[in-house]
Amino acid sequence: MSDSNKIYIFDTTLRDGEQSPGVSLNNHEKLDIARQLQKLGVDIIEAGFPMASQGDFEAVKTIAENVKGVTICGLSRAAFNDIDRAWEAIKVADQPRIHTFIATSDIHLQYKLRMTRQQVIEAAVAAVKHAKKYTSDVEFSAEDAFRSELGFLCQVLEAAIDAGATTVNIPDTVGYATPAEFGQFIKEIREKVPNIHKARISVHCHNDLGLAVANSLAAVANGATQVECTINGIGERAGNAALEEVVMALYTRKSLFNKTTGINTREIYRTSRLVTNLTGMKIQPNKAVVGKNAFAHESGIHQDGVLKERSTYEIMNPELIGLNVNNIVLGKHSGRHAIRDRLAELGYVLDDSELNKAFEKFKNLADKKKEVTDEDLVALVEEEIRSIPATYELEYLHISSGTRVIPTATISLSKNGEPVEDAACGDGPVDAIYKAVEKITGLNCTLLLYNLSAVTGGKDALGEVTVKIRPNGSAKTYLGRGVSTDVLEASAKAYINAVNKVVYDRMQAAEETVALPKKEGV
């Protein structure tokens, strides 16, 4: 299959995806995701919106410095200051791209921009030309393109390409289109923009009507060669086109689309889990491709069919996305070498220190479970290697609770190796645990989210708790995650994980303040 059949995958998880309500990633977490996206094989990583904040600028710059072999893109409005800031963040990337945009629909022109059509064309041209001074790879987006008057949109696109845009993006910004309409829309743009052959046609579809993936595929069928999407479909409002669904649709229906991507599909499931864990956004069990039930069969008729021939009810092999649905037999007698080999098969190459931590956790779990599965191992390793330095660690936990007993938690935390113990009462055992942790750490926080789910199946399943907290007096939120066969222990670990992030952030801020040069003055 020739390169002309390739669909370029533009991942905007770190930009549009992070705009999901309640999601706030720190630089370390963004870098983890960017590195995994590079392993996944995406062509372009939109790392953020550098002008949005100093934090976003630093995150984009960090990714540009550390993630190589992939295009790193920074978003900017059609304004010189935005473009300058974007370039400052991405200029060290192997393959830097500036992505500049301006709205083109009459509703945006009238109520948001308060500009004429001619002013929009001039702004688009000026922005592309300014970006072109920095890099040859410039993408132009016509925000709310689908609700724009087609004749005017074609004029803007033609002018942007003449100014030097090498990719033109056609967003369905509010998820208004249907597949038949959107496919026809792309077809007409190809026919009516005379210089369209000089640029790659990209699409960016939102999921407000649940049609983002369908619209993206309709665009591909009509000549689009780049799809903008996010892991698990996260993003503004109802989200974006889900990368895993677009990629697997193109793979599974090769004979229909005759297209390929550069995605390593065996990294899909791992990438999905990483984004879920770091954003705290759980995916529904029946989510296509990566949902817990995506390859599950409850019906006896279905089970019988799959046992006889998998393809009777499965159009994809779960191993294609990196999901091994068969349990491995690992238990308390398994050795370090066996764990290392199995983790390597799952895609985790650990150094000696990381392996020792993971092995200790594995042994503790094996004492509680008859059999440790692949998913158990992934959950344990994710907990270890995706963590920040821990100021506080759980030593022990004792709960006193019942129908006629005031819930009381006694907890001991290790702070830099020194044990600290305290107790507290609460409305329930979890509330008591969190109040005891607050007494020890001196951090008073508001609990914004508490989510409990089973990572694995069976009575001895691992429980995963995700919490989101906001320190009192702060606008920033922090996610914490804990895993254990005991849900109260998992709850404690999740809260302590979030508290450690607060402490780590404050330590970093204090170090930066100390490092600032003193100003000379009168």
C-alpha positions as CSV (number, residue, x, y, z in Angstrom):
1,M,0.0,0.0,0.0
2,S,1.5,3.3,-1.1
3,D,2.1,6.4,1.1
4,S,-0.8,8.0,-0.8
5,N,-3.1,5.7,1.1
6,K,-1.8,6.7,4.5
7,I,-4.0,8.5,7.0
8,Y,-2.0,10.8,9.3
9,I,-3.1,10.6,13.0
10,F,-3.0,13.9,14.8
11,D,-3.5,13.3,18.5
12,T,-4.8,16.2,20.5
13,T,-5.3,14.4,23.9
14,L,-2.9,16.9,25.6
15,R,-4.6,20.0,24.2
16,D,-8.3,19.4,23.4
17,G,-8.4,16.3,25.6
18,E,-7.1,18.2,28.6
19,Q,-9.9,20.8,28.1
20,S,-12.3,18.1,29.4
21,P,-14.0,19.5,32.5
22,G,-12.2,18.4,35.6
23,V,-9.0,17.3,33.9
24,S,-5.7,19.0,34.9
25,L,-2.4,17.2,34.1
26,N,0.9,18.3,35.5
27,N,4.1,18.4,33.3
28,H,5.3,14.9,34.5
29,E,1.9,13.4,33.5
30,K,1.8,15.1,30.2
31,L,5.3,13.9,29.4
32,D,4.3,10.4,30.3
33,I,1.4,10.5,27.9
34,A,3.4,12.1,25.1
35,R,6.0,9.4,25.4
36,Q,3.3,6.7,25.2
37,L,1.8,8.5,22.2
38,Q,5.2,8.3,20.5
39,K,5.3,4.5,21.2
40,L,1.7,4.3,19.9
41,G,3.0,5.7,16.6
42,V,0.9,8.9,16.2
43,D,2.2,11.2,13.5
44,I,1.6,14.5,15.2
45,I,1.2,15.3,19.0
46,E,-0.6,18.5,19.7
47,A,1.2,19.2,23.0
48,G,-0.9,22.1,24.2
49,F,-1.7,25.8,23.8
50,P,1.5,27.7,24.9
51,M,-0.2,31.1,25.1
52,A,-2.9,29.7,27.5
53,S,-0.7,29.8,30.6
54,Q,2.9,29.5,31.8
55,G,2.2,25.9,32.8
56,D,1.0,25.0,29.4
57,F,4.0,26.7,27.8
58,E,6.4,24.7,30.0
59,A,4.6,21.4,29.3
60,V,4.8,21.9,25.6
61,K,8.4,22.9,25.8
62,T,9.3,19.9,28.0
63,I,7.6,17.6,25.5
64,A,9.4,19.2,22.5
65,E,12.7,18.7,24.3
66,N,12.2,15.1,25.3
67,V,9.9,13.4,22.8
68,K,11.7,12.8,19.5
69,G,10.8,11.1,16.2
70,V,7.3,12.6,16.0
71,T,5.9,16.0,15.0
72,I,5.3,18.2,18.0
73,C,2.6,20.8,17.5
74,G,1.6,24.0,19.4
75,L,-1.7,25.7,19.0
76,S,-2.1,29.4,18.6
77,R,-4.8,31.9,17.7
78,A,-4.3,33.9,14.5
79,A,-2.3,36.5,16.5
80,F,1.4,37.2,16.3
81,N,1.9,37.0,20.1
82,D,0.3,33.6,20.2
83,I,2.4,32.4,17.3
84,D,5.6,33.7,18.8
85,R,4.9,32.0,22.0
86,A,4.0,28.7,20.3
87,W,7.3,28.8,18.4
88,E,9.3,29.5,21.6
89,A,7.8,26.4,23.1
90,I,8.3,24.0,20.1
91,K,11.4,25.2,18.4
92,V,13.6,22.5,19.9
93,A,11.4,19.7,18.6
94,D,12.7,17.4,15.9
95,Q,9.7,18.3,13.7
96,P,7.9,21.4,15.0
97,R,4.5,22.5,13.7
98,I,2.6,25.7,14.4
99,H,-1.2,25.2,14.3
100,T,-3.0,28.6,14.0
101,F,-6.8,29.1,13.8
102,I,-9.6,31.6,13.4
103,A,-13.3,31.1,13.2
104,T,-15.1,31.4,9.8
105,S,-18.8,30.8,10.6
106,D,-21.1,33.9,10.5
107,I,-22.3,33.2,14.0
108,H,-18.7,33.4,15.3
109,L,-17.9,36.4,13.2
110,Q,-20.9,38.3,14.5
111,Y,-21.0,37.4,18.1
112,K,-17.4,36.4,19.1
113,L,-14.9,38.0,16.7
114,R,-17.0,41.0,15.6
115,M,-15.1,40.9,12.4
116,T,-16.0,41.1,8.7
117,R,-15.3,38.2,6.3
118,Q,-12.5,40.3,4.7
119,Q,-10.9,40.9,8.0
120,V,-11.0,37.2,8.8
121,I,-9.2,36.4,5.5
122,E,-6.6,39.0,6.1
123,A,-6.0,37.8,9.7
124,A,-5.7,34.2,8.5
125,V,-3.2,35.1,5.8
126,A,-1.1,37.3,8.1
127,A,-1.0,34.5,10.8
128,V,0.1,31.8,8.3
129,K,2.8,34.0,6.9
130,H,4.1,34.9,10.3
131,A,4.2,31.3,11.4
132,K,5.9,30.4,8.1
133,K,8.8,32.6,9.1
134,Y,9.5,30.0,11.9
135,T,8.8,26.7,10.3
136,S,7.8,25.2,7.0
137,D,5.1,23.0,8.7
138,V,2.1,25.3,9.3
139,E,-1.4,24.1,9.9
140,F,-4.4,26.4,9.5
141,S,-7.8,25.7,11.1
142,A,-11.1,27.3,10.2
143,E,-12.9,27.1,13.5
144,D,-16.6,26.1,13.2
145,A,-15.9,25.3,9.5
146,F,-19.0,23.1,9.0
147,R,-21.4,25.9,10.0
148,S,-19.5,28.3,7.7
149,E,-20.9,29.4,4.3
150,L,-19.1,27.1,1.9
151,G,-18.1,29.7,-0.6
152,F,-16.5,31.9,2.0
153,L,-14.8,28.9,3.7
154,C,-13.2,28.0,0.3
155,Q,-11.9,31.5,-0.1
156,V,-10.3,31.4,3.4
157,L,-8.7,28.0,2.7
158,E,-7.4,29.1,-0.7
159,A,-5.8,32.2,0.8
160,A,-4.3,30.2,3.7
161,I,-2.7,27.7,1.3
162,D,-1.4,30.5,-0.8
163,A,0.1,32.1,2.3
164,G,2.0,28.8,3.0
165,A,-0.3,26.5,5.0
166,T,0.7,22.9,4.4
167,T,-2.3,21.4,6.3
168,V,-5.8,22.9,6.3
169,N,-8.1,21.6,9.0
170,I,-11.9,21.4,8.6
171,P,-13.4,21.2,12.1
172,D,-17.0,20.3,13.1
173,T,-16.4,22.3,16.2
174,V,-19.8,21.8,17.8
175,G,-20.5,18.3,16.6
176,Y,-23.4,19.4,14.3
177,A,-22.7,17.4,11.2
178,T,-24.0,14.0,10.1
179,P,-21.8,11.6,8.1
180,A,-23.5,12.1,4.7
181,E,-23.3,15.9,5.1
182,F,-19.7,16.0,6.3
183,G,-18.5,13.6,3.6
184,Q,-20.1,15.7,0.9
185,F,-18.7,18.9,2.6
186,I,-15.1,17.6,2.3
187,K,-15.8,16.5,-1.3
188,E,-17.0,19.9,-2.3
189,I,-14.0,21.6,-0.6
190,R,-11.7,19.3,-2.7
191,E,-13.5,20.4,-5.8
192,K,-13.9,24.1,-5.2
193,V,-10.5,25.1,-3.6
194,P,-8.2,25.3,-6.7
195,N,-4.9,24.9,-4.8
196,I,-6.1,22.2,-2.3
197,H,-3.6,19.7,-3.8
198,K,-0.8,21.8,-2.1
199,A,-2.1,21.0,1.4
200,R,-3.1,18.0,3.5
201,I,-6.8,18.0,4.3
202,S,-7.4,17.4,8.0
203,V,-10.7,17.0,10.0
204,H,-11.4,17.6,13.7
205,C,-14.8,16.3,14.7
206,H,-16.6,16.7,18.0
207,N,-19.0,14.2,19.5
208,D,-22.0,16.2,20.6
209,L,-24.4,14.0,18.6
210,G,-22.2,10.9,19.0
211,L,-21.1,11.1,15.4
212,A,-17.5,12.2,15.7
213,V,-15.9,8.9,14.5
214,A,-18.5,8.4,11.8
215,N,-18.0,11.9,10.5
216,S,-14.2,11.5,10.5
217,L,-14.5,8.2,8.5
218,A,-16.9,9.8,6.1
219,A,-14.3,12.6,5.6
220,V,-11.6,10.0,5.0
221,A,-13.8,8.3,2.4
222,N,-14.0,11.7,0.6
223,G,-10.4,12.6,0.5
224,A,-9.3,13.8,4.0
225,T,-5.8,12.5,4.8
226,Q,-5.4,13.6,8.4
227,V,-7.7,12.8,11.4
228,E,-7.5,14.8,14.6
229,C,-8.6,12.7,17.6
230,T,-8.0,11.9,21.2
231,I,-7.4,8.8,23.3
232,N,-10.7,7.5,24.7
233,G,-12.4,10.3,22.8
234,I,-11.9,12.8,25.7
235,G,-12.3,16.5,25.1
236,E,-14.6,19.5,25.3
237,R,-18.2,18.8,26.1
238,A,-19.0,15.3,24.7
239,G,-15.4,14.9,23.5
240,N,-13.7,14.2,20.2
241,A,-13.3,11.4,17.7
242,A,-11.8,8.5,19.6
243,L,-8.4,7.6,18.2
244,E,-8.7,3.9,18.9
245,E,-12.1,3.7,17.1
246,V,-10.9,5.6,14.0
247,V,-7.7,3.5,13.8
248,M,-9.4,0.1,14.3
249,A,-12.3,1.0,11.9
250,L,-9.7,1.7,9.2
251,Y,-7.8,-1.5,10.1
252,T,-10.8,-3.8,10.4
253,R,-12.4,-2.4,7.2
254,K,-9.3,-2.3,5.0
255,S,-11.2,-3.5,2.0
256,L,-13.7,-0.7,2.3
257,F,-11.4,2.3,3.0
258,N,-8.1,1.0,1.4
259,K,-6.2,3.2,3.9
260,T,-3.5,2.6,6.5
261,T,-2.1,4.4,9.5
262,G,1.3,4.3,11.2
263,I,-0.3,3.2,14.5
264,N,1.1,0.3,16.5
265,T,-2.3,-1.1,17.5
266,R,-0.8,-3.3,20.2
267,E,-0.1,-0.1,22.2
268,I,-3.8,1.0,22.1
269,Y,-5.0,-0.6,25.3
270,R,-2.0,0.4,27.3
271,T,-2.3,4.0,26.1
272,S,-6.0,4.0,26.9
273,R,-5.3,2.8,30.5
274,L,-2.6,5.4,31.0
275,V,-4.8,8.3,29.9
276,T,-7.7,6.9,32.1
277,N,-5.4,6.7,35.1
278,L,-3.8,10.1,34.8
279,T,-6.9,12.1,33.9
280,G,-9.3,10.2,36.2
281,M,-11.8,10.0,33.4
282,K,-13.2,6.4,33.5
283,I,-14.6,5.0,30.3
284,Q,-17.9,3.2,30.2
285,P,-17.8,-0.6,30.1
286,N,-19.4,-0.8,26.7
287,K,-17.0,1.7,25.1
288,A,-15.9,0.5,21.7
289,V,-12.5,-1.1,21.4
290,V,-11.1,-0.4,24.9
291,G,-14.1,-0.8,27.2
292,K,-14.1,-3.6,29.8
293,N,-17.0,-5.3,27.9
294,A,-15.6,-4.8,24.4
295,F,-14.5,-8.5,24.2
296,A,-16.9,-10.0,26.8
297,H,-19.6,-12.4,25.9
298,E,-22.5,-13.0,28.4
299,S,-25.0,-14.7,26.1
300,G,-24.8,-18.4,25.9
301,I,-25.3,-18.4,22.2
302,H,-22.5,-15.9,21.8
303,Q,-20.2,-17.9,24.1
304,D,-20.9,-21.1,22.1
305,G,-20.1,-19.3,18.9
306,V,-16.9,-17.8,20.1
307,L,-15.6,-21.1,21.5
308,K,-16.2,-22.7,18.2
309,E,-14.8,-19.9,16.0
310,R,-13.9,-16.5,17.5
311,S,-14.8,-14.6,14.3
312,T,-18.5,-15.5,14.8
313,Y,-18.9,-12.7,17.3
314,E,-15.6,-10.9,17.3
315,I,-14.5,-8.7,14.4
316,M,-11.2,-7.9,16.1
317,N,-8.7,-10.0,18.0
318,P,-8.2,-8.4,21.4
319,E,-4.5,-9.1,21.1
320,L,-4.4,-6.6,18.2
321,I,-4.9,-3.7,20.7
322,G,-2.5,-5.2,23.2
323,L,-5.1,-6.9,25.4
324,N,-4.3,-10.4,26.5
325,V,-7.6,-11.8,27.7
326,N,-6.1,-15.0,29.0
327,N,-5.0,-15.1,32.6
328,I,-1.4,-16.1,33.3
329,V,-0.6,-18.5,36.1
330,L,1.5,-16.4,38.5
331,G,1.3,-16.8,42.2
332,K,3.2,-16.6,45.5
333,H,5.8,-19.1,44.3
334,S,6.7,-17.1,41.2
335,G,10.2,-15.6,41.0
336,R,11.6,-12.3,40.0
337,H,12.8,-13.5,36.6
338,A,9.3,-14.8,35.7
339,I,7.8,-11.5,36.6
340,R,10.4,-9.5,34.6
341,D,9.8,-11.7,31.5
342,R,6.0,-11.4,31.8
343,L,6.1,-7.7,32.2
344,A,8.4,-7.4,29.2
345,E,5.8,-9.4,27.2
346,L,3.2,-6.8,28.4
347,G,5.5,-4.0,27.2
348,Y,7.0,-2.9,30.5
349,V,10.8,-2.9,30.6
350,L,11.8,-2.0,34.2
351,D,15.2,-1.2,35.7
352,D,16.3,-3.1,38.7
353,S,15.0,-0.5,41.2
354,E,11.5,-0.4,39.6
355,L,11.5,-4.2,39.3
356,N,12.2,-4.6,43.0
357,K,9.3,-2.3,43.9
358,A,7.0,-4.1,41.5
359,F,8.1,-7.5,42.7
360,E,7.5,-6.6,46.4
361,K,4.0,-5.4,45.5
362,F,3.4,-8.6,43.5
363,K,4.4,-10.8,46.4
364,N,2.1,-8.9,48.8
365,L,-0.8,-9.4,46.3
366,A,0.1,-13.0,45.6
367,D,-0.4,-13.7,49.4
368,K,-3.9,-12.4,49.1
369,K,-4.9,-13.8,45.7
370,K,-4.8,-17.4,44.4
371,E,-3.8,-16.2,40.9
372,V,-2.3,-13.0,39.7
373,T,-3.5,-11.9,36.2
374,D,-1.9,-9.7,33.5
375,E,-4.3,-6.9,34.5
376,D,-3.2,-7.3,38.1
377,L,0.4,-6.9,37.0
378,V,-0.3,-3.9,34.8
379,A,-2.3,-2.2,37.7
380,L,0.6,-2.7,40.1
381,V,3.3,-1.6,37.8
382,E,1.3,1.5,36.7
383,E,1.0,2.4,40.4
384,E,4.8,2.2,40.8
385,I,6.4,3.6,37.7
386,R,3.9,6.4,37.1
387,S,4.4,7.9,40.6
388,I,6.1,11.0,41.9
389,P,8.5,10.9,44.8
390,A,6.4,10.0,47.9
391,T,6.7,12.2,50.9
392,Y,4.1,10.1,52.8
393,E,3.6,6.4,52.5
394,L,1.0,4.2,54.2
395,E,2.4,2.1,57.0
396,Y,-0.8,0.6,58.5
397,L,-4.5,1.3,58.8
398,H,-7.0,0.2,61.4
399,I,-10.8,0.9,61.0
400,S,-13.5,0.6,63.6
401,S,-16.9,0.8,62.0
402,G,-20.4,-0.6,62.2
403,T,-24.1,0.2,62.2
404,R,-24.0,1.6,65.8
405,V,-20.4,2.5,66.0
406,I,-18.9,5.9,65.1
407,P,-16.5,5.2,62.2
408,T,-12.9,5.7,63.5
409,A,-9.7,5.4,61.5
410,T,-6.2,4.9,63.1
411,I,-3.5,5.4,60.5
412,S,0.3,5.5,60.5
413,L,2.1,7.2,57.7
414,S,5.8,7.2,57.0
415,K,7.1,10.7,56.4
416,N,10.6,10.6,54.9
417,G,11.1,7.3,56.7
418,E,9.8,8.5,60.1
419,P,6.4,7.0,61.2
420,V,3.6,9.4,62.2
421,E,0.3,8.2,63.7
422,D,-3.0,9.7,64.3
423,A,-6.7,8.9,64.5
424,A,-10.0,10.6,63.5
425,C,-13.7,10.0,63.3
426,G,-15.9,10.5,60.3
427,D,-19.3,10.1,58.6
428,G,-18.0,6.7,57.3
429,P,-14.8,4.7,57.2
430,V,-13.4,6.5,54.1
431,D,-14.2,9.9,55.6
432,A,-12.5,8.9,58.8
433,I,-9.4,7.8,56.9
434,Y,-9.2,11.1,55.0
435,K,-9.6,13.2,58.2
436,A,-6.8,11.2,59.9
437,V,-4.5,11.8,56.9
438,E,-5.3,15.5,57.0
439,K,-4.4,15.6,60.7
440,I,-1.0,14.0,60.0
441,T,-0.2,16.1,56.9
442,G,-1.7,19.4,58.0
443,L,-3.4,19.7,54.6
444,N,-7.1,20.5,54.5
445,C,-8.6,19.5,51.2
446,T,-12.0,19.3,49.6
447,L,-12.9,15.9,48.1
448,L,-14.3,16.6,44.7
449,L,-14.4,13.1,43.3
450,Y,-14.3,9.6,44.7
451,N,-14.6,6.7,42.3
452,L,-14.3,3.0,43.0
453,S,-14.0,0.3,40.4
454,A,-12.8,-3.3,40.1
455,V,-9.6,-3.6,38.0
456,T,-9.9,-7.4,37.7
457,G,-12.6,-10.0,38.0
458,G,-13.5,-12.4,40.9
459,K,-14.1,-12.2,44.6
460,D,-10.4,-11.3,45.2
461,A,-10.3,-8.7,42.5
462,L,-8.1,-5.6,42.8
463,G,-10.1,-2.5,43.7
464,E,-9.0,0.8,42.1
465,V,-10.0,4.1,43.8
466,T,-9.5,7.4,42.1
467,V,-10.0,10.7,44.0
468,K,-9.8,14.3,43.1
469,I,-9.0,16.9,45.8
470,R,-8.6,20.6,45.9
471,P,-6.5,22.0,48.8
472,N,-8.4,24.7,50.7
473,G,-7.4,28.2,49.4
474,S,-6.2,26.8,46.0
475,A,-7.8,26.7,42.6
476,K,-5.8,23.7,41.5
477,T,-7.1,20.1,41.7
478,Y,-5.1,16.9,42.1
479,L,-5.9,13.3,41.2
480,G,-4.8,10.4,43.3
481,R,-5.1,6.7,42.5
482,G,-4.8,3.6,44.8
483,V,-5.0,-0.1,44.1
484,S,-5.6,-2.9,46.6
485,T,-7.7,-6.0,47.2
486,D,-9.0,-4.0,50.3
487,V,-11.1,-1.1,49.1
488,L,-10.4,0.9,52.3
489,E,-6.7,0.5,51.8
490,A,-7.1,1.5,48.1
491,S,-9.1,4.5,49.3
492,A,-6.3,5.5,51.7
493,K,-3.6,5.0,49.1
494,A,-5.5,7.1,46.5
495,Y,-5.9,10.0,49.0
496,I,-2.2,9.8,50.0
497,N,-1.2,9.7,46.4
498,A,-3.1,13.0,45.8
499,V,-1.7,14.6,48.9
500,N,1.9,13.7,47.8
501,K,1.2,15.5,44.6
502,V,0.2,18.6,46.5
503,V,3.3,18.4,48.7
504,Y,5.5,17.8,45.6
505,D,4.1,20.8,43.8
506,R,4.6,23.1,46.8
507,M,8.2,21.8,47.2
508,Q,8.9,22.5,43.6
509,A,7.3,26.0,43.8
510,A,9.4,26.7,46.9
511,E,12.6,25.6,45.2
512,E,11.9,27.8,42.2
513,T,11.3,30.8,44.5
514,V,14.6,30.2,46.2
515,A,16.4,29.8,42.8
516,L,15.0,33.2,41.5
517,P,17.8,35.8,41.3
518,K,17.5,38.7,43.7
519,K,16.5,42.0,42.0
520,E,18.9,44.8,42.4
521,G,17.3,48.1,43.3
522,V,17.2,51.0,45.7
